[in-house]
Amino acid sequence: MNLNEFANEVHENAVAHGWWDEEKSFGEIIALCHSELSEALEEYRNHKPVYYISGSKPEGMATELADCIIRILDYCGHIGIDIESILRKKHEYNKTRPYKHGGKVI
């Protein structure tokens, strides 16, 4: 399965579980991604293991990072973004950039 196929599978699951019963704005999608990243930060700040199981639920920073990627892939599947191609193109471009993109601090 390639990344685009996975994005479509993720989106189909989100639809089947009611997450697209109402259309979401792009801003809402970004806020939801930000929320997952904030949860990853909290796991890190609380010195939790990178990945652990609580009952049957995966937890930890790695899981929250995965949740953010899943939200991104869901949206890509929703609007038909060829994320695999774009990731490859962006990675190839990044390889041509100067060290720290020419002096960026962060």
C-alpha positions as CSV (number, residue, x, y, z in Angstrom):
1,M,0.0,0.0,0.0
2,N,1.4,3.4,-0.9
3,L,0.9,6.6,1.1
4,N,-2.0,7.8,-1.1
5,E,-3.8,4.5,-0.7
6,F,-3.2,4.7,3.1
7,A,-4.6,8.3,3.1
8,N,-7.7,7.1,1.3
9,E,-8.1,4.2,3.9
10,V,-7.7,6.7,6.7
11,H,-10.3,9.0,5.2
12,E,-12.8,6.1,4.6
13,N,-12.4,5.2,8.3
14,A,-13.0,8.8,9.4
15,V,-16.1,9.0,7.3
16,A,-17.3,5.6,8.6
17,H,-16.9,6.9,12.1
18,G,-18.8,10.1,11.6
19,W,-15.9,12.6,11.5
20,W,-17.1,14.0,8.1
21,D,-20.9,14.1,8.9
22,E,-20.4,17.9,8.7
23,E,-17.9,19.6,6.4
24,K,-14.8,21.0,8.2
25,S,-13.0,24.1,7.2
26,F,-9.3,24.1,6.5
27,G,-8.8,26.2,9.6
28,E,-10.6,23.6,11.7
29,I,-8.3,20.8,10.2
30,I,-5.2,22.8,11.1
31,A,-6.5,23.5,14.6
32,L,-7.1,19.7,15.1
33,C,-3.6,19.0,13.9
34,H,-2.2,21.6,16.3
35,S,-4.2,20.0,19.1
36,E,-2.6,16.6,18.4
37,L,0.9,18.2,18.4
38,S,0.1,19.9,21.7
39,E,-0.9,16.6,23.2
40,A,2.5,15.2,22.0
41,L,4.2,18.0,23.8
42,E,2.3,17.4,27.0
43,E,3.3,13.7,26.9
44,Y,6.9,14.8,26.5
45,R,6.7,17.4,29.3
46,N,5.1,14.8,31.6
47,H,8.1,12.5,31.0
48,K,5.8,9.8,29.7
49,P,7.3,6.9,27.7
50,V,7.5,7.7,23.9
51,Y,5.0,4.9,23.4
52,Y,3.0,2.8,25.8
53,I,-0.3,1.0,26.0
54,S,-3.0,2.0,28.5
55,G,-5.6,-0.7,28.6
56,S,-5.8,-1.4,24.9
57,K,-5.2,2.2,23.8
58,P,-1.9,3.3,22.4
59,E,-0.6,6.3,24.2
60,G,2.5,8.6,24.3
61,M,4.3,11.2,22.2
62,A,4.6,8.8,19.2
63,T,0.9,8.1,19.3
64,E,0.0,11.8,19.3
65,L,2.4,12.4,16.4
66,A,0.7,9.6,14.6
67,D,-2.7,11.2,15.3
68,C,-1.5,14.4,13.7
69,I,-0.3,12.5,10.6
70,I,-3.6,10.6,10.5
71,R,-5.5,13.9,10.5
72,I,-3.3,15.2,7.7
73,L,-3.8,12.1,5.7
74,D,-7.5,12.1,6.3
75,Y,-7.7,15.6,4.8
76,C,-5.5,14.6,1.9
77,G,-7.8,11.7,1.2
78,H,-10.9,14.0,1.6
79,I,-9.8,16.5,-1.0
80,G,-7.7,14.2,-3.2
81,I,-4.2,15.5,-2.5
82,D,-1.4,13.3,-4.0
83,I,0.6,13.6,-0.8
84,E,3.1,10.9,-1.7
85,S,4.2,12.8,-4.8
86,I,4.3,16.1,-3.0
87,L,6.3,14.7,-0.1
88,R,8.9,13.3,-2.5
89,K,9.1,16.6,-4.5
90,K,9.4,18.6,-1.3
91,H,12.1,16.3,0.1
92,E,14.1,16.5,-3.2
93,Y,13.9,20.3,-3.0
94,N,15.0,20.4,0.6
95,K,18.1,18.4,-0.3
96,T,19.1,21.4,-2.5
97,R,18.8,24.0,0.2
98,P,21.8,25.4,2.0
99,Y,22.8,24.4,5.6
100,K,20.0,25.6,7.9
101,H,18.4,27.1,4.9
102,G,20.9,29.9,4.8
103,G,21.1,30.8,8.4
104,K,17.7,30.2,10.1
105,V,18.0,29.8,13.8
106,I,15.1,27.4,14.4
